[in-house]
Amino acid sequence: MQDEYVKVAGRNPVKEALKSGKNINKIYVAEGETDHGLSMIIKDAMEKGIYVQRTDRRKMDSMTGGAAHQGIIAMCSPIEFCDVNDILSYADELNEKPFIVMLDGVTDSRNAGAIIRSAYCAGAHGVIIAKRRSAALNEGVYKASAGSVEYIRIAQVANLAQTMEALQKKGLFAVCCDMDGENYHDIDYDMPLIVIAGAEGEGISRVIKNKADFSASIPMKGKLDSLNTAVACGIVLFEAARQRG
C-alpha cells in the first residue's frame, strides 16, 4: 500500500490538499514537532476526520527519499484525471474562450509542477499531459505546483498530436514555446488557445511543432540561448493572461 498513494510532503502542499478536499488517507507528523503552524494543520486534519500519526523523522526522511518534508507528509489517493471535453465544458460554463496548457515530453517533476502552478495562476482551464513520456504526478509535482494540481483539471491522453489536431478542428489555436519562433509579444493570445511546453533540453517534438499554428520565442540577452521550459512557459502564459484580460 503506500505505493498506491501519492505522498504530499511539506506544510503548504498539505494545507492545500486539506483545503481542496483531496482524499487523504493518513497524515504523518514528525515526533517532537509542536509549533503553532503545524498544530493548526493537524487540528484541521483531525476536524476533517483524517487519521494523524506521529512517527520518527528518520522514517519520514526515508519515505520522501531524503527530500524536505517540514515534518509532515499526507498520503493521498492518486489524482483523478478528467476528459479533454471536461476542460472545454468548464471554459464554456465560464463563458470564456478555452485556455489549455499542454506538456509535450516534460519529464522533470519540478518543471511539470511549476508549469501546472503557472497554468492555474494564469487562469488556464486545464492541463493536458501524455500517458507516456510525462512526469508522474507524484509528490514532487504536488510540491512544485504548490498544491495547484488539486484545483486545475488535468487530462491524460494517449497521443498529444492527435489531441491537438482534434482541438484545432474545434477552433483552438496551438502556440508552442520554442526558441526558433516569433517574438512572444507579437502573438495574439486572445483566442481559443493551447500553449505547449516542450521537453527539457529537446524542446517541442517535431510532430507537434509542425502541426502548431504559432511558435512563441522569448528574446534573450547574454550568452545563453534558452530558458528553462517552466520559466519560458510561465512567461508566455502570463502574456496570454494579460491579453485575455
C-alpha positions in Angstrom: 0.0 0.0 0.0 2.0 3.2 0.5 2.9 2.9 -3.2 -0.8 3.1 -4.0 -0.9 6.7 -2.7 0.7 10.0 -3.6 2.9 11.4 -0.8 2.3 15.1 -0.4 5.2 16.5 1.6 5.6 19.9 3.2 3.3 22.3 5.1 1.9 24.4 2.3 1.2 21.4 0.0 -0.5 19.5 2.8 -2.6 22.7 3.7 -3.7 23.0 0.1 -4.6 19.3 -0.1 -6.7 19.7 3.0 -8.3 22.9 1.7 -9.2 21.4 -1.6 -11.0 18.3 -0.1 -8.4 15.9 -1.5 -9.0 12.3 -0.4 -6.3 12.0 2.3 -5.9 8.6 3.8 -3.4 9.4 6.6 -1.1 12.2 7.7 2.3 11.5 9.2 3.8 14.1 11.6 7.4 14.0 12.9 7.7 13.3 16.6 8.6 16.3 18.7 7.2 18.9 16.2 4.9 21.2 18.2 5.0 24.6 16.6 1.8 26.6 16.0 1.7 26.3 12.2 2.0 22.5 12.3 -0.5 22.3 15.1 -3.1 24.2 13.0 -2.7 21.8 10.1 -3.1 18.8 12.5 -6.2 20.4 14.0 -7.7 21.0 10.6 -7.0 17.4 9.6 -8.5 15.9 12.7 -11.6 18.0 12.3 -12.0 16.5 8.9 -11.7 13.0 10.4 -8.3 12.3 8.9 -6.0 10.0 11.0 -2.8 11.7 12.1 0.1 9.5 13.1 3.3 10.7 14.9 6.3 8.9 13.6 10.1 9.0 13.6 11.6 11.8 11.5 14.1 9.3 10.0 11.3 7.2 8.7 9.7 10.3 7.1 13.1 11.1 5.5 13.1 7.6 4.1 9.5 8.0 2.8 10.5 11.1 0.8 13.9 9.8 -0.3 15.6 12.5 1.8 13.6 15.3 0.3 12.5 18.1 2.6 9.1 17.4 4.2 9.0 20.0 7.0 7.8 17.4 9.5 4.5 16.5 7.7 3.5 14.0 4.9 0.0 13.4 3.7 -0.9 10.1 2.0 -3.4 11.0 -0.7 -5.3 8.9 -3.2 -3.9 9.3 -6.7 -5.2 12.1 -8.8 -8.4 11.6 -10.8 -7.9 12.6 -14.5 -10.7 14.3 -16.4 -11.6 14.1 -20.1 -10.4 16.8 -22.5 -14.0 17.6 -23.2 -14.5 18.3 -19.5 -11.9 21.1 -19.8 -13.7 22.6 -22.8 -17.1 22.3 -20.9 -15.6 24.2 -17.9 -14.5 27.0 -20.2 -17.9 27.1 -21.7 -19.6 27.2 -18.3 -17.5 30.3 -17.5 -18.4 31.8 -20.9 -14.6 32.1 -21.7 -12.5 31.1 -24.7 -10.7 27.9 -23.9 -7.3 28.3 -22.4 -5.4 25.0 -22.2 -1.8 24.1 -21.4 -0.2 21.0 -22.9 3.0 19.3 -21.7 5.0 17.8 -24.5 7.6 15.4 -23.0 8.1 17.3 -19.8 9.6 14.6 -17.6 11.1 16.5 -14.7 8.6 16.7 -11.8 9.7 20.1 -10.7 9.2 21.6 -14.2 5.8 19.8 -14.6 4.7 21.1 -11.2 5.9 24.6 -11.9 4.1 24.7 -15.2 0.8 23.4 -13.7 1.2 26.1 -11.0 1.6 28.8 -13.6 -1.3 27.4 -15.6 -3.6 27.6 -12.7 -2.4 31.1 -11.6 -2.7 32.4 -15.2 -6.3 31.3 -15.4 -6.0 28.3 -17.7 -9.0 25.9 -17.7 -6.9 22.8 -17.7 -3.7 20.9 -18.5 -3.2 18.0 -20.9 -0.3 15.5 -20.4 0.6 12.3 -22.2 0.3 8.9 -20.7 3.9 8.2 -21.7 6.9 10.4 -21.6 5.5 12.7 -19.0 6.4 13.3 -15.4 4.4 11.1 -13.0 2.1 13.2 -10.9 3.9 12.3 -7.7 4.8 14.2 -4.5 7.4 16.1 -6.4 4.8 17.5 -8.7 2.5 18.3 -5.8 5.2 20.2 -4.0 6.4 22.1 -7.1 2.8 23.0 -8.0 2.2 24.4 -4.5 -0.9 22.3 -4.4 -2.4 23.7 -7.6 -2.9 20.1 -9.0 -5.8 20.0 -6.6 -7.6 22.8 -8.3 -7.0 22.6 -12.0 -8.4 20.0 -14.4 -5.8 17.6 -15.8 -6.5 15.3 -18.7 -4.1 12.4 -19.7 -4.2 11.3 -23.3 -2.6 8.6 -25.4 -1.5 10.8 -28.3 -0.7 14.6 -27.8 -0.5 15.3 -31.6 -3.9 13.7 -32.3 -5.4 15.5 -29.3 -4.0 18.8 -30.5 -5.4 18.3 -34.0 -8.8 17.4 -32.6 -8.8 20.6 -30.6 -7.7 22.7 -33.6 -10.7 21.3 -35.5 -12.8 22.7 -32.7 -11.4 26.1 -33.3 -8.5 26.2 -30.9 -5.1 27.6 -31.9 -1.9 25.9 -30.8 1.1 28.0 -29.7 4.5 26.3 -29.0 7.1 27.7 -26.6 10.1 27.5 -28.9 13.3 29.5 -29.2 13.1 29.5 -33.0 9.6 31.1 -33.1 8.5 34.7 -33.4 8.6 37.2 -30.5 6.0 36.1 -28.0 4.8 39.7 -27.6 3.7 39.7 -31.3 1.3 36.8 -31.0 -2.5 37.3 -30.4 -3.4 35.0 -27.5 -7.0 36.4 -27.1 -8.4 33.3 -28.9 -9.3 29.7 -28.1 -5.8 28.7 -27.1 -3.4 25.8 -26.4 0.0 26.8 -25.0 2.5 23.9 -25.4 5.7 23.5 -23.2 8.4 21.2 -24.6 10.8 18.7 -23.1 13.8 19.7 -21.1 16.7 20.1 -23.5 14.9 18.6 -26.5 12.1 21.2 -26.7 8.9 20.7 -28.7 8.6 17.4 -30.6 8.8 17.7 -34.3 5.3 16.4 -35.0 3.8 18.9 -32.5 5.9 21.8 -33.8 4.9 21.1 -37.4 1.2 21.0 -36.6 1.1 24.1 -34.3 -0.3 27.4 -35.5 2.4 29.6 -33.9 5.7 29.3 -32.2 6.5 31.8 -29.4 10.1 32.8 -28.7 11.4 34.9 -25.8 14.1 37.4 -26.8 17.3 36.6 -24.9 20.3 38.7 -23.7 23.7 37.4 -22.7 25.4 34.2 -23.7 22.6 31.7 -23.1 20.1 31.0 -25.9 17.2 29.5 -24.0 15.3 29.4 -20.7 14.2 26.5 -18.5 11.0 25.1 -20.0 8.8 26.0 -16.9 10.1 29.6 -16.9 9.6 30.1 -20.7 6.1 28.6 -20.5 5.2 30.8 -17.5 6.2 33.9 -19.3 4.1 33.0 -22.3 1.1 32.0 -20.1 1.1 35.3 -18.3 1.4 37.3 -21.5 -1.6 35.3 -22.7 -3.5 36.0 -19.5 -2.7 39.8 -19.8 -4.0 39.9 -23.3 -7.1 37.9 -22.5 -8.0 40.2 -19.6 
